[in-house]
Amino acid sequence: MSDEQSNNPMHGVTLENVVVKLVEHYGWDGLARRIRINCFKNNPSVKSSLKFPRKTPWARGQVE
């Protein structure tokens, strides 16, 4: 493993795991208030909340 990745706490953590943990901690309403992305506000689901951030780098950065 390279030094760059060994120091990265997000290495090996999937976006789905991040979203699920955030929803467990904050709930959909709390997540929508903290991260202003429509997929957390309108009919939120894990599937819809993964689609947009995967296609949009700035949104993925907000979630991570």
Secondary structure, DSSP 8 states (H G I E B T S, - for coil): --HHHHT-TTTT--HHHHHHHHHHHHHHHHHHHHS--GGGTSS--HHHHHHHHHH-HHHHHHH-
